[in-house]
Amino acid sequence: MTNYQDLAQTWQALNGLAPELFMPITDDASLAQATAALRALDREMSASPVRPHPLAELADTAMRRILAYEAEHSPIPEADGPMMLAFYLDQKNLTQQQVSDATGIHQATISQLLNRKRAFAADHARALGAFFGVSPAMFL
């Protein structure tokens, strides 16, 4: 049977040892503190030869709390094929013609894909995925 008095004392001791891992994440400042604490915990666990590390579940719990906060306060929008193609063109500083030359997809087709005037075909996704080094699913 659970001894709640002992549990309360242990919980208070844990909070005193690593408050950043247990405090509520309520704003960007507490998110930064929790993230820094998780990074420090990860470094500690990585330096240890013990596997599985006895603090792995604590790290997992901290990560889930951080991810939950970020999902609620900084959601990542869904990205579709045209958005991904535009992103990769921008990130790699490429022109449509350069991608056309490298993939064999006509430049006009790339323009139509970017402007949502044409749907991505499996062949387009495969060629673009191979060129950018990502899964073809990124474009479908």
VEXDREN-2710 file (C-alpha; in Angstrom, 1 decimal):
% VEXDREN-2710
k/r/px/py/pz
1/MET/0.0/0.0/0.0
2/THR/1.3/3.5/-0.9
3/ASN/2.6/5.5/2.1
4/TYR/1.5/9.0/1.0
5/GLN/3.4/10.7/3.9
6/ASP/6.7/9.2/2.7
7/LEU/5.8/9.9/-0.9
8/ALA/5.1/13.6/0.0
9/GLN/8.5/13.9/1.7
10/THR/10.3/12.2/-1.2
11/TRP/8.5/14.4/-3.7
12/GLN/9.6/17.5/-1.8
13/ALA/13.2/16.2/-1.7
14/LEU/13.1/15.6/-5.5
15/ASN/11.7/19.1/-6.1
16/GLY/14.6/20.5/-4.1
17/LEU/17.2/18.5/-6.0
18/ALA/16.0/19.4/-9.5
19/PRO/13.2/22.0/-9.4
20/GLU/13.5/22.8/-13.1
21/LEU/12.5/19.2/-14.0
22/PHE/9.4/19.3/-11.8
23/MET/8.1/22.9/-11.9
24/PRO/5.1/23.6/-14.1
25/ILE/5.9/25.0/-17.5
26/THR/3.8/28.0/-17.8
27/ASP/5.7/30.5/-20.0
28/ASP/8.8/30.8/-22.2
29/ALA/11.0/31.4/-19.2
30/SER/10.0/28.2/-17.4
31/LEU/10.2/26.4/-20.8
32/ALA/13.8/27.6/-21.2
33/GLN/14.6/26.4/-17.6
34/ALA/13.1/23.0/-18.2
35/THR/14.8/22.6/-21.5
36/ALA/18.2/23.6/-20.0
37/ALA/17.7/21.1/-17.2
38/LEU/16.8/18.3/-19.7
39/ARG/19.9/19.1/-21.7
40/ALA/22.0/18.9/-18.6
41/LEU/20.4/15.6/-17.6
42/ASP/20.9/14.3/-21.1
43/ARG/24.7/15.1/-20.9
44/GLU/24.9/13.4/-17.5
45/MET/23.2/10.3/-18.8
46/SER/25.3/10.2/-22.0
47/ALA/28.5/10.4/-20.0
48/SER/27.4/7.4/-17.9
49/PRO/28.2/3.8/-19.0
50/VAL/25.1/2.6/-17.2
51/ARG/22.4/1.4/-19.6
52/PRO/19.5/1.8/-19.2
53/HIS/20.3/4.8/-17.2
54/PRO/18.2/5.0/-13.9
55/LEU/17.1/8.6/-14.8
56/ALA/15.9/7.7/-18.3
57/GLU/12.3/7.7/-17.2
58/LEU/12.7/11.1/-15.6
59/ALA/14.2/12.4/-18.9
60/ASP/11.3/11.0/-20.8
61/THR/8.8/12.6/-18.5
62/ALA/10.5/16.0/-18.8
63/MET/10.6/15.7/-22.5
64/ARG/6.9/14.9/-22.7
65/ARG/6.1/17.9/-20.5
66/ILE/8.2/20.2/-22.8
67/LEU/6.7/18.7/-25.9
68/ALA/3.1/19.2/-24.5
69/TYR/3.8/22.8/-23.7
70/GLU/5.3/23.5/-27.2
71/ALA/2.5/21.7/-28.9
72/GLU/0.0/23.9/-27.2
73/HIS/1.8/27.2/-27.4
74/SER/3.9/26.9/-30.5
75/PRO/2.2/24.4/-32.8
76/ILE/3.9/23.5/-36.0
77/PRO/1.6/24.0/-39.0
78/GLU/0.9/21.1/-41.3
79/ALA/3.1/21.4/-44.4
80/ASP/2.1/20.1/-47.8
81/GLY/4.0/19.4/-51.0
82/PRO/4.1/23.0/-52.3
83/MET/5.2/24.3/-48.9
84/MET/7.9/21.8/-48.6
85/LEU/9.2/22.4/-52.1
86/ALA/9.2/26.2/-51.5
87/PHE/11.0/25.6/-48.2
88/TYR/13.8/23.5/-49.8
89/LEU/14.2/25.9/-52.7
90/ASP/14.6/28.7/-50.2
91/GLN/16.9/26.8/-47.7
92/LYS/19.2/25.6/-50.5
93/ASN/19.0/28.9/-52.4
94/LEU/18.0/27.2/-55.6
95/THR/16.1/28.3/-58.6
96/GLN/13.3/26.4/-60.2
97/GLN/15.5/25.9/-63.2
98/GLN/18.3/24.4/-61.1
99/VAL/15.9/21.9/-59.6
100/SER/14.5/21.2/-63.1
101/ASP/18.0/20.5/-64.4
102/ALA/18.9/18.2/-61.5
103/THR/15.6/16.3/-61.4
104/GLY/14.4/16.2/-65.0
105/ILE/11.1/17.8/-63.9
106/HIS/10.3/20.5/-66.4
107/GLN/10.6/24.0/-64.9
108/ALA/7.0/24.9/-65.8
109/THR/5.9/21.8/-63.9
110/ILE/7.9/22.9/-60.9
111/SER/6.2/26.3/-61.1
112/GLN/2.8/24.7/-61.3
113/LEU/3.5/22.5/-58.3
114/LEU/4.7/25.5/-56.3
115/ASN/1.6/27.6/-57.3
116/ARG/-0.8/24.7/-56.6
117/LYS/-1.9/24.5/-60.2
118/ARG/-0.8/20.9/-60.5
119/ALA/-0.8/18.1/-58.0
120/PHE/2.4/16.2/-57.1
121/ALA/2.7/12.8/-58.9
122/ALA/4.6/10.0/-57.4
123/ASP/7.3/10.5/-60.0
124/HIS/7.7/14.1/-58.9
125/ALA/7.9/13.2/-55.2
126/ARG/10.5/10.5/-55.9
127/ALA/12.7/12.8/-58.0
128/LEU/12.4/15.7/-55.5
129/GLY/13.0/13.4/-52.5
130/ALA/16.1/11.9/-54.1
131/PHE/17.4/15.4/-55.0
132/PHE/16.8/17.0/-51.6
133/GLY/17.8/13.8/-49.7
134/VAL/14.4/13.5/-48.0
135/SER/11.5/11.0/-48.1
136/PRO/9.3/11.4/-51.2
137/ALA/6.4/11.5/-48.7
138/MET/7.4/15.1/-47.8
139/PHE/5.9/16.2/-51.1
140/LEU/2.7/14.1/-51.1
END
